[in-house]
Amino acid sequence: MSTPAWMRDAACATPENRDMPWTTDTVDLPPVVVDVMRATCDGCAVRSACNSYALEERVSGGMWAGTDRDRALSVIAGSSAGSRVVLAEQLELPLVLADAIDEVFGGAA
Ligand code: SF4
């Protein structure tokens, strides 16, 4: 599989950012590090493409487009039906994906 073209412009791939722990679960990181990574994503020119890629490829780990994909899955899986709508919006997830996660993980109704 070839590398998507948008990744050439990823802010996390620059020399000053590429050594940050992008693939580590955020619960294992100091909050200040997580904040720096989220700020990097906030200023990234390809954030939208990154988020779409993470959703399409069902990425389940690491920080992608400012969202910790490990946390996103567990938060949605444990949320009520009403709050899933809000969470899906906050995490920029299609609601159908949030519902699919709920089905797989058996979240609260
Ligand atoms: S949005 Fe964040 S994780 Fe995605 S390419 Fe940009 S810096 Fe990297």
Backbone and ligand atoms as CSV (ligand in chain L), in Angstrom:
chain,resi,resn,atom,element,x,y,z
A,1,MET,N,N,0.844,-1.181,0.000
A,1,MET,CA,C,0.000,0.000,0.000
A,1,MET,C,C,0.886,1.239,0.000
A,2,SER,N,N,0.570,2.188,-0.881
A,2,SER,CA,C,1.377,3.399,-0.950
A,2,SER,C,C,0.938,4.403,0.110
A,3,THR,N,N,1.841,5.312,0.427
A,3,THR,CA,C,1.551,6.350,1.408
A,3,THR,C,C,0.667,7.416,0.768
A,4,PRO,N,N,-0.459,7.763,1.424
A,4,PRO,CA,C,-1.324,8.802,0.858
A,4,PRO,C,C,-0.554,10.111,0.684
A,5,ALA,N,N,-0.854,10.829,-0.400
A,5,ALA,CA,C,-0.129,12.062,-0.730
A,5,ALA,C,C,-0.235,13.107,0.374
A,6,TRP,N,N,-1.394,13.192,1.046
A,6,TRP,CA,C,-1.579,14.232,2.063
A,6,TRP,C,C,-0.587,14.083,3.219
A,7,MET,N,N,-0.088,12.881,3.441
A,7,MET,CA,C,0.832,12.666,4.567
A,7,MET,C,C,2.144,13.435,4.410
A,8,ARG,N,N,2.467,13.819,3.172
A,8,ARG,CA,C,3.680,14.625,2.967
A,8,ARG,C,C,3.587,15.974,3.662
A,9,ASP,N,N,2.362,16.462,3.885
A,9,ASP,CA,C,2.163,17.768,4.508
A,9,ASP,C,C,1.750,17.663,5.980
A,10,ALA,N,N,1.884,16.481,6.551
A,10,ALA,CA,C,1.478,16.277,7.945
A,10,ALA,C,C,2.401,17.028,8.906
A,11,ALA,N,N,1.798,17.787,9.810
A,11,ALA,CA,C,2.596,18.537,10.799
A,11,ALA,C,C,3.345,17.595,11.733
A,12,CYS,N,N,2.814,16.399,11.944
A,12,CYS,CA,C,3.473,15.442,12.850
A,12,CYS,C,C,4.693,14.798,12.197
A,13,ALA,N,N,4.887,15.028,10.920
A,13,ALA,CA,C,6.028,14.425,10.227
A,13,ALA,C,C,7.206,15.379,10.082
A,14,THR,N,N,7.055,16.599,10.573
A,14,THR,CA,C,8.161,17.561,10.465
A,14,THR,C,C,9.263,17.185,11.464
A,15,PRO,N,N,10.488,17.596,11.190
A,15,PRO,CA,C,11.596,17.230,12.092
A,15,PRO,C,C,11.350,17.628,13.543
A,16,GLU,N,N,10.686,18.763,13.769
A,16,GLU,CA,C,10.477,19.206,15.159
A,16,GLU,C,C,9.346,18.459,15.869
A,17,ASN,N,N,8.487,17.781,15.118
A,17,ASN,CA,C,7.329,17.107,15.739
A,17,ASN,C,C,7.344,15.589,15.638
A,18,ARG,N,N,8.131,15.042,14.754
A,18,ARG,CA,C,7.988,13.610,14.484
A,18,ARG,C,C,8.416,12.697,15.626
A,19,ASP,N,N,9.159,13.224,16.590
A,19,ASP,CA,C,9.581,12.366,17.699
A,19,ASP,C,C,8.595,12.368,18.867
A,20,MET,N,N,7.491,13.079,18.735
A,20,MET,CA,C,6.483,13.034,19.795
A,20,MET,C,C,5.798,11.651,19.763
A,21,PRO,N,N,5.207,11.250,20.894
A,21,PRO,CA,C,4.659,9.875,20.985
A,21,PRO,C,C,3.286,9.723,20.324
A,22,TRP,N,N,3.224,9.874,19.017
A,22,TRP,CA,C,1.957,9.862,18.277
A,22,TRP,C,C,1.217,8.538,18.371
A,23,THR,N,N,1.914,7.462,18.633
A,23,THR,CA,C,1.241,6.153,18.645
A,23,THR,C,C,0.956,5.651,20.060
A,24,THR,N,N,1.244,6.461,21.069
A,24,THR,CA,C,1.045,6.036,22.458
A,24,THR,C,C,-0.343,6.441,22.943
A,25,ASP,N,N,-0.985,5.561,23.711
A,25,ASP,CA,C,-2.271,5.880,24.329
A,25,ASP,C,C,-2.088,7.097,25.233
A,26,THR,N,N,-2.957,8.091,25.105
A,26,THR,CA,C,-2.762,9.352,25.843
A,26,THR,C,C,-2.831,9.184,27.356
A,27,VAL,N,N,-3.466,8.128,27.854
A,27,VAL,CA,C,-3.507,7.941,29.319
A,27,VAL,C,C,-2.115,7.656,29.862
A,28,ASP,N,N,-1.218,7.250,29.003
A,28,ASP,CA,C,0.151,6.935,29.422
A,28,ASP,C,C,1.096,8.125,29.253
A,29,LEU,N,N,0.557,9.291,28.909
A,29,LEU,CA,C,1.401,10.458,28.630
A,29,LEU,C,C,1.094,11.605,29.595
A,30,PRO,N,N,2.082,12.452,29.893
A,30,PRO,CA,C,1.812,13.657,30.671
A,30,PRO,C,C,0.836,14.556,29.905
A,31,PRO,N,N,-0.122,15.164,30.602
A,31,PRO,CA,C,-1.110,16.010,29.923
A,31,PRO,C,C,-0.488,17.103,29.060
A,32,VAL,N,N,0.646,17.648,29.487
A,32,VAL,CA,C,1.265,18.719,28.700
A,32,VAL,C,C,1.714,18.207,27.329
A,33,VAL,N,N,2.140,16.969,27.275
A,33,VAL,CA,C,2.550,16.374,25.992
A,33,VAL,C,C,1.325,16.191,25.088
A,34,VAL,N,N,0.239,15.724,25.689
A,34,VAL,CA,C,-0.994,15.540,24.919
A,34,VAL,C,C,-1.478,16.891,24.375
A,35,ASP,N,N,-1.378,17.924,25.213
A,35,ASP,CA,C,-1.798,19.262,24.773
A,35,ASP,C,C,-0.964,19.752,23.586
A,36,VAL,N,N,0.331,19.502,23.627
A,36,VAL,CA,C,1.207,19.919,22.531
A,36,VAL,C,C,0.843,19.169,21.247
A,37,MET,N,N,0.567,17.888,21.381
A,37,MET,CA,C,0.203,17.103,20.198
A,37,MET,C,C,-1.134,17.589,19.621
A,38,ARG,N,N,-2.115,17.852,20.498
A,38,ARG,CA,C,-3.417,18.343,20.014
A,38,ARG,C,C,-3.252,19.704,19.332
A,39,ALA,N,N,-2.409,20.546,19.904
A,39,ALA,CA,C,-2.176,21.862,19.293
A,39,ALA,C,C,-1.518,21.706,17.926
A,40,THR,N,N,-0.641,20.732,17.805
A,40,THR,CA,C,-0.011,20.459,16.515
A,40,THR,C,C,-1.071,20.053,15.489
A,41,CYS,N,N,-1.974,19.186,15.904
A,41,CYS,CA,C,-3.057,18.773,15.005
A,41,CYS,C,C,-3.966,19.960,14.661
A,42,ASP,N,N,-4.235,20.810,15.655
A,42,ASP,CA,C,-5.096,21.977,15.401
A,42,ASP,C,C,-4.526,22.862,14.290
A,43,GLY,N,N,-3.202,22.925,14.201
A,43,GLY,CA,C,-2.581,23.779,13.192
A,43,GLY,C,C,-2.153,23.039,11.936
A,44,CYS,N,N,-2.540,21.791,11.828
A,44,CYS,CA,C,-2.091,20.961,10.706
A,44,CYS,C,C,-2.933,21.224,9.452
A,45,ALA,N,N,-2.266,21.404,8.352
A,45,ALA,CA,C,-2.942,21.722,7.086
A,45,ALA,C,C,-3.755,20.546,6.537
A,46,VAL,N,N,-3.456,19.340,6.988
A,46,VAL,CA,C,-4.136,18.173,6.417
A,46,VAL,C,C,-4.986,17.450,7.469
A,47,ARG,N,N,-5.417,18.179,8.473
A,47,ARG,CA,C,-6.187,17.554,9.561
A,47,ARG,C,C,-7.454,16.856,9.038
A,48,SER,N,N,-8.167,17.503,8.145
A,48,SER,CA,C,-9.405,16.911,7.641
A,48,SER,C,C,-9.121,15.593,6.912
A,49,ALA,N,N,-8.105,15.590,6.073
A,49,ALA,CA,C,-7.740,14.357,5.355
A,49,ALA,C,C,-7.283,13.287,6.338
A,50,CYS,N,N,-6.570,13.707,7.358
A,50,CYS,CA,C,-6.090,12.775,8.385
A,50,CYS,C,C,-7.266,12.139,9.116
A,51,ASN,N,N,-8.252,12.950,9.489
A,51,ASN,CA,C,-9.419,12.420,10.195
A,51,ASN,C,C,-10.196,11.449,9.307
A,52,SER,N,N,-10.383,11.818,8.045
A,52,SER,CA,C,-11.100,10.930,7.117
A,52,SER,C,C,-10.365,9.608,6.960
A,53,TYR,N,N,-9.057,9.682,6.839
A,53,TYR,CA,C,-8.243,8.475,6.688
A,53,TYR,C,C,-8.392,7.577,7.924
A,54,ALA,N,N,-8.295,8.190,9.110
A,54,ALA,CA,C,-8.390,7.413,10.346
A,54,ALA,C,C,-9.738,6.712,10.451
A,55,LEU,N,N,-10.797,7.383,10.009
A,55,LEU,CA,C,-12.130,6.774,10.043
A,55,LEU,C,C,-12.265,5.671,9.006
A,56,GLU,N,N,-11.808,5.960,7.787
A,56,GLU,CA,C,-11.934,4.971,6.708
A,56,GLU,C,C,-11.115,3.720,7.001
A,57,GLU,N,N,-9.955,3.912,7.586
A,57,GLU,CA,C,-9.069,2.772,7.873
A,57,GLU,C,C,-9.356,2.150,9.237
A,58,ARG,N,N,-10.346,2.714,9.935
A,58,ARG,CA,C,-10.732,2.229,11.270
A,58,ARG,C,C,-9.534,2.156,12.208
A,59,VAL,N,N,-8.769,3.248,12.214
A,59,VAL,CA,C,-7.601,3.335,13.082
A,59,VAL,C,C,-8.060,3.272,14.538
A,60,SER,N,N,-7.440,2.428,15.324
A,60,SER,CA,C,-7.901,2.222,16.705
A,60,SER,C,C,-6.822,2.530,17.737
A,61,GLY,N,N,-5.807,3.262,17.344
A,61,GLY,CA,C,-4.767,3.601,18.311
A,61,GLY,C,C,-3.992,4.823,17.889
A,62,GLY,N,N,-3.458,5.528,18.884
A,62,GLY,CA,C,-2.638,6.695,18.612
A,62,GLY,C,C,-3.453,7.959,18.386
A,63,MET,N,N,-2.743,9.069,18.296
A,63,MET,CA,C,-3.373,10.382,18.080
A,63,MET,C,C,-3.480,10.660,16.588
A,64,TRP,N,N,-4.688,10.844,16.121
A,64,TRP,CA,C,-4.947,11.176,14.717
A,64,TRP,C,C,-5.917,12.349,14.691
A,65,ALA,N,N,-5.547,13.416,14.019
A,65,ALA,CA,C,-6.410,14.598,13.876
A,65,ALA,C,C,-6.895,15.114,15.233
A,66,GLY,N,N,-6.024,15.101,16.205
A,66,GLY,CA,C,-6.362,15.660,17.506
A,66,GLY,C,C,-7.192,14.774,18.400
A,67,THR,N,N,-7.460,13.558,17.957
A,67,THR,CA,C,-8.267,12.626,18.749
A,67,THR,C,C,-7.476,11.358,19.031
A,68,ASP,N,N,-7.455,10.975,20.311
A,68,ASP,CA,C,-6.841,9.707,20.687
A,68,ASP,C,C,-7.817,8.599,20.302
A,69,ARG,N,N,-7.454,7.822,19.322
A,69,ARG,CA,C,-8.388,6.816,18.797
A,69,ARG,C,C,-8.677,5.704,19.793
A,70,ASP,N,N,-7.780,5.401,20.725
A,70,ASP,CA,C,-8.086,4.424,21.777
A,70,ASP,C,C,-9.212,4.958,22.655
A,71,ARG,N,N,-9.073,6.252,23.064
A,71,ARG,CA,C,-10.062,6.880,23.942
A,71,ARG,C,C,-11.395,7.020,23.222
A,72,ALA,N,N,-11.362,7.372,21.956
A,72,ALA,CA,C,-12.606,7.593,21.218
A,72,ALA,C,C,-13.466,6.338,21.244
A,73,LEU,N,N,-12.867,5.203,21.014
A,73,LEU,CA,C,-13.623,3.954,20.994
A,73,LEU,C,C,-14.191,3.630,22.361
A,74,SER,N,N,-13.381,3.756,23.415
A,74,SER,CA,C,-13.854,3.368,24.737
A,74,SER,C,C,-14.896,4.344,25.268
A,75,VAL,N,N,-14.739,5.630,24.978
A,75,VAL,CA,C,-15.710,6.625,25.443
A,75,VAL,C,C,-17.058,6.388,24.772
A,76,ILE,N,N,-17.048,6.173,23.479
A,76,ILE,CA,C,-18.308,5.950,22.765
A,76,ILE,C,C,-18.962,4.652,23.208
A,77,ALA,N,N,-18.164,3.621,23.375
A,77,ALA,CA,C,-18.714,2.323,23.756
A,77,ALA,C,C,-19.394,2.384,25.118
A,78,GLY,N,N,-18.927,3.228,26.010
A,78,GLY,CA,C,-19.491,3.293,27.349
A,78,GLY,C,C,-20.526,4.377,27.544
A,79,SER,N,N,-20.907,5.069,26.499
A,79,SER,CA,C,-21.816,6.199,26.648
A,79,SER,C,C,-23.261,5.790,26.373
A,80,SER,N,N,-24.190,6.622,26.818
A,80,SER,CA,C,-25.604,6.361,26.557
A,80,SER,C,C,-25.933,6.733,25.112
A,81,ALA,N,N,-27.114,6.294,24.659
A,81,ALA,CA,C,-27.501,6.571,23.264
A,81,ALA,C,C,-27.529,8.072,22.988
A,82,GLY,N,N,-28.082,8.857,23.911
A,82,GLY,CA,C,-28.171,10.301,23.707
A,82,GLY,C,C,-26.811,10.960,23.650
A,83,SER,N,N,-25.937,10.581,24.564
A,83,SER,CA,C,-24.631,11.228,24.593
A,83,SER,C,C,-23.735,10.758,23.458
A,84,ARG,N,N,-24.053,9.606,22.853
A,84,ARG,CA,C,-23.251,9.157,21.706
A,84,ARG,C,C,-23.337,10.153,20.551
A,85,VAL,N,N,-24.515,10.754,20.389
A,85,VAL,CA,C,-24.684,11.742,19.323
A,85,VAL,C,C,-23.727,12.906,19.556
A,86,VAL,N,N,-23.695,13.401,20.793
A,86,VAL,CA,C,-22.819,14.527,21.125
A,86,VAL,C,C,-21.362,14.127,20.964
A,87,LEU,N,N,-21.011,12.954,21.469
A,87,LEU,CA,C,-19.622,12.497,21.379
A,87,LEU,C,C,-19.193,12.308,19.932
A,88,ALA,N,N,-20.063,11.744,19.135
A,88,ALA,CA,C,-19.730,11.522,17.726
A,88,ALA,C,C,-19.426,12.854,17.042
A,89,GLU,N,N,-20.218,13.882,17.396
A,89,GLU,CA,C,-19.983,15.196,16.812
A,89,GLU,C,C,-18.657,15.771,17.288
A,90,GLN,N,N,-18.391,15.640,18.598
A,90,GLN,CA,C,-17.150,16.188,19.153
A,90,GLN,C,C,-15.928,15.502,18.562
A,91,LEU,N,N,-16.050,14.218,18.323
A,91,LEU,CA,C,-14.919,13.452,17.813
A,91,LEU,C,C,-14.892,13.405,16.292
A,92,GLU,N,N,-15.842,14.126,15.666
A,92,GLU,CA,C,-15.916,14.181,14.215
A,92,GLU,C,C,-16.129,12.801,13.614
A,93,LEU,N,N,-16.899,11.962,14.326
A,93,LEU,CA,C,-17.204,10.626,13.838
A,93,LEU,C,C,-18.606,10.625,13.240
A,94,PRO,N,N,-18.807,9.937,12.139
A,94,PRO,CA,C,-20.163,9.761,11.653
A,94,PRO,C,C,-20.972,8.975,12.691
A,95,LEU,N,N,-22.223,9.361,12.920
A,95,LEU,CA,C,-23.026,8.685,13.931
A,95,LEU,C,C,-23.159,7.195,13.634
A,96,VAL,N,N,-23.214,6.851,12.359
A,96,VAL,CA,C,-23.339,5.436,12.007
A,96,VAL,C,C,-22.135,4.648,12.531
A,97,LEU,N,N,-20.963,5.278,12.545
A,97,LEU,CA,C,-19.781,4.606,13.083
A,97,LEU,C,C,-19.881,4.487,14.601
A,98,ALA,N,N,-20.371,5.532,15.258
A,98,ALA,CA,C,-20.567,5.469,16.705
A,98,ALA,C,C,-21.532,4.346,17.057
A,99,ASP,N,N,-22.597,4.207,16.265
A,99,ASP,CA,C,-23.555,3.129,16.517
A,99,ASP,C,C,-22.922,1.765,16.284
A,100,ALA,N,N,-22.078,1.672,15.260
A,100,ALA,CA,C,-21.401,0.398,14.984
A,100,ALA,C,C,-20.462,0.031,16.128
A,101,ILE,N,N,-19.764,1.023,16.669
A,101,ILE,CA,C,-18.878,0.787,17.811
A,101,ILE,C,C,-19.698,0.311,19.000
A,102,ASP,N,N,-20.863,0.941,19.181
A,102,ASP,CA,C,-21.751,0.555,20.276
A,102,ASP,C,C,-22.182,-0.898,20.135
A,103,GLU,N,N,-22.499,-1.300,18.902
A,103,GLU,CA,C,-22.910,-2.674,18.667
A,103,GLU,C,C,-21.798,-3.654,19.016
A,104,VAL,N,N,-20.600,-3.308,18.619
A,104,VAL,CA,C,-19.471,-4.207,18.850
A,104,VAL,C,C,-19.120,-4.277,20.331
A,105,PHE,N,N,-19.104,-3.106,21.001
A,105,PHE,CA,C,-18.664,-3.061,22.389
A,105,PHE,C,C,-19.811,-3.132,23.384
A,106,GLY,N,N,-21.051,-3.060,22.906
A,106,GLY,CA,C,-22.194,-3.192,23.808
A,106,GLY,C,C,-22.348,-2.045,24.774
A,107,GLY,N,N,-22.283,-0.800,24.290
A,107,GLY,CA,C,-22.419,0.381,25.141
A,107,GLY,C,C,-23.791,0.459,25.784
A,108,ALA,N,N,-23.911,1.327,26.805
A,108,ALA,CA,C,-25.172,1.514,27.513
A,108,ALA,C,C,-26.225,2.070,26.571
A,109,ALA,N,N,-27.459,1.645,26.692
A,109,ALA,CA,C,-28.538,2.109,25.824
A,109,ALA,C,C,-29.147,3.392,26.335
L,1,SF4,S1,S,-3.867,16.158,12.059
L,1,SF4,FE1,FE,-2.344,15.573,13.606
L,1,SF4,S2,S,-2.043,13.352,13.395
L,1,SF4,FE2,FE,-3.074,14.107,11.539
L,1,SF4,S3,S,-1.443,14.505,10.047
L,1,SF4,FE3,FE,-1.850,16.430,11.119
L,1,SF4,S4,S,-0.463,16.506,12.862
L,1,SF4,FE4,FE,-0.494,14.372,12.099
